[in-house]
Each structure stands twice: as C-alpha cells, then as structure tokens.
Amino acid sequence: MAKSMPGRKFVSIGAQCDCERRSFAMSISDISCDGCSAETDRDWRGKGEFVHLRIADSIDINGRILWRKGRRVKIGFFGQLHPVVVEQLGRAAA
C-alpha cells in the first residue's frame, strides 16, 4: 500500500531508462515533482550520470543521478513534473 506524504508518492512505477548509450527497465518509487528514487538490476557507475526516463510509457523527462547505493539511485529531474501528473501516476500504480 502506498504511503501518503504531501507532494510525494511512494509507489512502484515502471520506467525505461536511457543512460550511457544503453536502455534498461527500472522501477521508480518515491516520485515527486522534482525527482524520484529508482532501482534496477544494473550497477550504476556513479553520481552525476545523465539519464533520460520514460515513465509509465507516457512521460519523458531528463535528469541526473544525485546519489547511489548499490542498485538504488536518487534522480533529480531537469525541470519538474506537474503535481497533477505525480498524483495521477500514484493513483495508476496503487
């Protein structure tokens, strides 16, 4: 069940990530207007990597890795997702 916190959605959302000329699936959680957490079966090289995300087969946004711990990362978006979009993603994934 998703936890509720103003401006954030703790849900699992499917996404596709393009990074360093590779494309792979990932699971996004803790999504907000400014960024998200993500996990994949791929090892990340370090923070600062540029990424392009396609979230839920409908939203494209660029970002960069802010921190990593194993196969989990925090991604900061370049720009923002509208709060209504974050809410819709949370409802669709719940």
Stockholm file with secondary structure:
# STOCKHOLM 1.0

chainA/1-94         MAKSMPGRKFVSIGAQCDCERRSFAMSISDISCDGCSAETDRDWRGKGEFVHLRIADSIDINGRILWRKGRRVKIGFFGQLHPVVVEQLGRAAA
#=GR chainA/1-94 SS CCEEETTEEECCEEEEEEETTEEEEEEEESEESSEEEEECSSCCCCTTCEEEEEETTTEEEEEEEEEEETTEEEEEESSCCCHHHHHHHHHHHC
#=GC SS_cons        CCEEETTEEECCEEEEEEETTEEEEEEEESEESSEEEEECSSCCCCTTCEEEEEETTTEEEEEEEEEEETTEEEEEESSCCCHHHHHHHHHHHC
//
